[in-house]
Amino acid sequence: MSTEPRTRPRARDRDHRTTVVAALLLAASAAALTYVLLGGHHGPVEKAAEPAPSRVLAP
């Protein structure tokens, strides 16, 4: 076992990790935006429920 104290990671390593995470987030948000703009999901979840028929009372 080494008797030297542990040092913090070099700044370049932390900057590189931050850059990679930022690139992944940017790619994910671009993919989500593309999905939405190209039509996205067209399923029964998007269809609005029909309103309940209203009763018309005769005077």
DOVOMI-368018 format. One record per residue: residue number from 1; residue in one letter; x, y, z of N, C-alpha, C, O in turn. Coordinates in Angstrom, 1 decimal, always signed. Each point is the difference from the previous one (the first is absolute). Layout:
% DOVOMI-368018
@num NUM, residu A, nx X, ny Y, nz Z, cax X, cay Y, caz Z, cx X, cy Y, cz Z, ox X, oy Y, oz Z
...
***
This chain:
% DOVOMI-368018
@num 1, residu M, nx +0.8, ny -1.2, nz +0.0, cax -0.8, cay +1.2, caz +0.0, cx +0.9, cy +1.2, cz +0.0, ox +1.0, oy +0.1, oz +0.7
@num 2, residu S, nx -1.4, ny +0.9, nz -1.5, cax +0.8, cay +1.2, caz -0.1, cx -0.2, cy +1.0, cz +1.2, ox -1.1, oy +0.0, oz +0.6
@num 3, residu T, nx +2.1, ny +0.6, nz -0.2, cax -0.1, cay +1.0, caz +1.1, cx -0.3, cy +1.4, cz -0.5, ox -0.1, oy +0.9, oz +0.9
@num 4, residu E, nx +0.1, ny -0.7, nz -2.2, cax -0.3, cay +1.3, caz -0.5, cx -1.5, cy +0.3, cz +0.1, ox -0.8, oy -0.9, oz -0.2
@num 5, residu P, nx +0.4, ny +2.1, nz +0.6, cax -1.4, cay +0.4, caz +0.1, cx -0.6, cy -0.1, cz -1.4, ox +0.6, oy +0.3, oz -1.0
@num 6, residu R, nx -1.9, ny -0.6, nz +1.0, cax -0.8, cay +0.0, caz -1.2, cx -0.2, cy +1.4, cz -0.5, ox -0.3, oy +0.9, oz +0.7
@num 7, residu T, nx +0.5, ny -0.7, nz -2.0, cax -0.3, cay +1.3, caz -0.6, cx -1.3, cy +0.0, cz -0.7, ox -0.5, oy -1.1, oz -0.4
@num 8, residu R, nx +0.0, ny +2.3, nz +0.2, cax -1.2, cay +0.1, caz -0.8, cx +0.3, cy -0.3, cz -1.5, ox +1.1, oy +0.2, oz -0.4
@num 9, residu P, nx -2.2, ny -0.6, nz -0.3, cax +0.3, cay -0.2, caz -1.4, cx +0.4, cy +1.3, cz -0.7, ox -0.4, oy +1.1, oz +0.4
@num 10, residu R, nx +1.2, ny -1.2, nz -1.4, cax +0.4, cay +1.2, caz -0.7, cx -1.2, cy +0.7, cz -0.6, ox -1.0, oy -0.6, oz -0.3
@num 11, residu A, nx +1.1, ny +1.9, nz +0.1, cax -1.1, cay +0.8, caz -0.5, cx -0.4, cy -0.5, cz -1.4, ox -1.2, oy +0.1, oz -0.3
@num 12, residu R, nx +2.1, ny -0.5, nz -0.5, cax -0.3, cay -0.4, caz -1.4, cx -0.9, cy -1.2, cz +0.1, ox -1.0, oy -0.1, oz -0.8
@num 13, residu D, nx +1.2, ny -0.9, nz +1.7, cax -0.9, cay -1.1, caz +0.1, cx -1.4, cy +0.4, cz +0.4, ox -1.0, oy -0.5, oz -0.6
@num 14, residu R, nx +0.9, ny +1.4, nz +1.5, cax -1.4, cay +0.5, caz +0.4, cx -0.6, cy +0.7, cz -1.1, ox -1.2, oy -0.1, oz -0.2
@num 15, residu D, nx +1.9, ny +1.0, nz -0.5, cax -0.5, cay +0.7, caz -1.1, cx -0.5, cy -0.9, cz -1.1, ox -1.0, oy +0.2, oz -0.7
@num 16, residu H, nx +1.8, ny -1.2, nz +0.4, cax -0.4, cay -1.0, caz -1.0, cx -1.3, cy -0.7, cz +0.3, ox -0.8, oy -0.2, oz -0.8
@num 17, residu R, nx +0.7, ny -0.2, nz +2.1, cax -1.2, cay -0.7, caz +0.4, cx -1.2, cy +0.9, cz -0.1, ox -1.1, oy -0.4, oz -0.4
@num 18, residu T, nx +1.2, ny +1.7, nz +0.8, cax -1.0, cay +0.9, caz -0.1, cx -0.4, cy +0.2, cz -1.5, ox -1.2, oy +0.1, oz -0.3
@num 19, residu T, nx +2.1, ny +0.0, nz -0.6, cax -0.2, cay +0.2, caz -1.4, cx -0.8, cy -1.2, cz -0.5, ox -0.9, oy +0.1, oz -0.8
@num 20, residu V, nx +1.3, ny -1.3, nz +1.2, cax -0.7, cay -1.2, caz -0.5, cx -1.5, cy -0.1, cz +0.5, ox -0.9, oy -0.3, oz -0.8
@num 21, residu V, nx +0.7, ny +0.7, nz +2.1, cax -1.3, cay +0.0, caz +0.5, cx -0.9, cy +1.0, cz -0.7, ox -1.1, oy -0.2, oz -0.3
@num 22, residu A, nx +1.7, ny +1.4, nz +0.0, cax -0.7, cay +1.1, caz -0.7, cx -0.4, cy -0.5, cz -1.4, ox -1.1, oy +0.3, oz -0.5
@num 23, residu A, nx +2.0, ny -0.9, nz -0.2, cax -0.2, cay -0.5, caz -1.3, cx -1.1, cy -1.0, cz +0.0, ox -0.9, oy +0.0, oz -0.9
@num 24, residu L, nx +0.8, ny -0.9, nz +1.9, cax -1.0, cay -1.0, caz +0.0, cx -1.4, cy +0.6, cz +0.3, ox -1.0, oy -0.4, oz -0.6
@num 25, residu L, nx +1.0, ny +1.4, nz +1.5, cax -1.3, cay +0.7, caz +0.2, cx -0.5, cy +0.8, cz -1.2, ox -1.2, oy +0.0, oz -0.3
@num 26, residu L, nx +2.2, ny +0.6, nz -0.4, cax -0.4, cay +0.7, caz -1.2, cx -0.6, cy -1.0, cz -1.1, ox -1.0, oy +0.4, oz -0.6
@num 27, residu A, nx +1.7, ny -1.5, nz +0.5, cax -0.5, cay -1.0, caz -1.0, cx -1.4, cy -0.5, cz +0.4, ox -0.8, oy -0.2, oz -0.9
@num 28, residu A, nx +0.6, ny -0.1, nz +2.2, cax -1.3, cay -0.5, caz +0.4, cx -1.1, cy +1.1, cz -0.2, ox -1.1, oy -0.4, oz -0.4
@num 29, residu S, nx +1.4, ny +1.6, nz +0.7, cax -1.0, cay +1.1, caz -0.2, cx -0.3, cy +0.2, cz -1.5, ox -1.1, oy +0.3, oz -0.4
@num 30, residu A, nx +2.1, ny -0.4, nz -0.4, cax -0.2, cay +0.1, caz -1.5, cx -0.8, cy -1.1, cz -0.5, ox -0.9, oy +0.2, oz -0.9
@num 31, residu A, nx +1.1, ny -1.4, nz +1.4, cax -0.8, cay -1.2, caz -0.4, cx -1.4, cy +0.2, cz +0.4, ox -1.0, oy -0.4, oz -0.8
@num 32, residu A, nx +0.7, ny +0.8, nz +2.0, cax -1.3, cay +0.2, caz +0.5, cx -0.8, cy +1.1, cz -0.8, ox -1.1, oy -0.1, oz -0.4
@num 33, residu L, nx +1.8, ny +1.2, nz +0.1, cax -0.6, cay +1.1, caz -0.8, cx -0.3, cy -0.5, cz -1.4, ox -1.1, oy +0.3, oz -0.6
@num 34, residu T, nx +2.0, ny -1.1, nz +0.0, cax -0.3, cay -0.5, caz -1.4, cx -1.2, cy -1.0, cz +0.1, ox -0.8, oy +0.1, oz -0.9
@num 35, residu Y, nx +0.8, ny -0.9, nz +1.9, cax -1.2, cay -0.9, caz +0.1, cx -1.3, cy +0.7, cz +0.1, ox -1.0, oy -0.4, oz -0.7
@num 36, residu V, nx +1.0, ny +1.5, nz +1.5, cax -1.2, cay +0.7, caz +0.1, cx -0.4, cy +0.8, cz -1.3, ox -1.1, oy +0.0, oz -0.4
@num 37, residu L, nx +2.1, ny +0.6, nz -0.2, cax -0.3, cay +0.7, caz -1.2, cx -0.3, cy -0.8, cz -1.2, ox -0.8, oy +0.4, oz -0.9
@num 38, residu L, nx +1.2, ny -1.7, nz +0.9, cax -0.3, cay -0.9, caz -1.1, cx -1.3, cy -0.7, cz +0.2, ox -0.4, oy -0.9, oz -0.8
@num 39, residu G, nx -0.3, ny +1.2, nz +1.9, cax -1.3, cay -0.7, caz +0.1, cx -0.1, cy -0.7, cz +1.4, ox -1.1, oy -0.1, oz +0.5
@num 40, residu G, nx +2.1, ny -0.4, nz +0.0, cax +0.0, cay -0.6, caz +1.3, cx -0.9, cy -1.2, cz +0.0, ox -0.2, oy -0.7, oz -0.9
@num 41, residu H, nx -0.4, ny +0.5, nz +2.1, cax -0.9, cay -1.1, caz +0.3, cx -1.4, cy +0.3, cz -0.4, ox -0.6, oy +1.0, oz +0.5
@num 42, residu H, nx +0.0, ny -1.7, nz -1.3, cax -1.4, cay +0.2, caz -0.4, cx -0.8, cy -1.2, cz +0.5, ox -0.3, oy -0.9, oz -0.8
@num 43, residu G, nx -0.1, ny +0.9, nz +2.0, cax -0.7, cay -1.1, caz +0.6, cx -1.3, cy +0.5, cz +0.7, ox -0.3, oy +1.2, oz +0.0
@num 44, residu P, nx -0.4, ny -2.1, nz +0.6, cax -1.2, cay +0.3, caz +0.7, cx +0.2, cy +1.0, cz +1.2, ox -0.9, oy +0.6, oz +0.4
@num 45, residu V, nx +2.1, ny -0.5, nz +0.0, cax +0.3, cay +1.0, caz +1.1, cx -0.3, cy +1.4, cz -0.4, ox -0.4, oy +0.8, oz +0.8
@num 46, residu E, nx +0.7, ny -0.5, nz -2.1, cax -0.1, cay +1.4, caz -0.4, cx -1.5, cy +0.3, cz -0.3, ox -0.3, oy +1.2, oz +0.0
@num 47, residu K, nx -0.5, ny -2.1, nz -0.3, cax -1.4, cay +0.3, caz -0.4, cx -0.8, cy +0.4, cz +1.2, ox +0.0, oy -0.6, oz +1.1
@num 48, residu A, nx -0.7, ny +1.7, nz -1.3, cax -0.8, cay +0.6, caz +1.1, cx -1.2, cy -0.8, cz +0.1, ox -0.6, oy -0.5, oz -0.9
@num 49, residu A, nx +0.1, ny +0.3, nz +2.1, cax -1.2, cay -0.7, caz +0.3, cx -1.2, cy +0.9, cz -0.5, ox +0.0, oy +1.2, oz +0.0
@num 50, residu E, nx -1.0, ny -1.9, nz -0.5, cax -1.2, cay +0.7, caz -0.5, cx -0.7, cy +0.6, cz +1.2, ox -0.2, oy -0.7, oz +1.0
@num 51, residu P, nx -0.3, ny +1.9, nz -1.2, cax -0.7, cay +0.6, caz +1.2, cx -1.4, cy -0.7, cz +0.2, ox -0.6, oy -0.6, oz -1.0
@num 52, residu A, nx +0.2, ny +0.5, nz +2.2, cax -1.3, cay -0.6, caz +0.3, cx -1.1, cy +0.7, cz -0.6, ox +0.0, oy +1.3, oz -0.1
@num 53, residu P, nx -1.0, ny -2.0, nz -0.4, cax -1.1, cay +0.7, caz -0.7, cx -0.7, cy +0.9, cz +1.1, ox -0.3, oy -0.4, oz +1.1
@num 54, residu S, nx -0.1, ny +1.6, nz -1.6, cax -0.7, cay +0.9, caz +1.0, cx -1.5, cy -0.1, cz -0.3, ox -0.5, oy -0.3, oz -1.1
@num 55, residu R, nx -0.2, ny +0.4, nz +2.2, cax -1.5, cay -0.1, caz -0.1, cx -0.5, cy +1.4, cz -0.2, ox +0.4, oy +1.0, oz +0.6
@num 56, residu V, nx -1.3, ny -0.9, nz -1.6, cax -0.7, cay +1.3, caz -0.2, cx -1.4, cy -0.1, cz +0.6, ox -0.8, oy -0.8, oz -0.4
@num 57, residu L, nx +0.6, ny +1.7, nz +1.3, cax -1.3, cay +0.0, caz +0.7, cx -1.0, cy +0.9, cz -0.8, ox +0.3, oy +1.1, oz -0.3
@num 58, residu A, nx -1.5, ny -1.7, nz +0.1, cax -1.0, cay +0.8, caz -0.8, cx -0.7, cy +1.0, cz +1.0, ox -0.3, oy -0.4, oz +1.1
@num 59, residu P, nx +0.0, ny +1.6, nz -1.6, cax -0.6, cay +1.0, caz +0.9, cx -1.5, cy -0.3, cz +0.2, ox -0.7, oy +0.7, oz +0.7
***
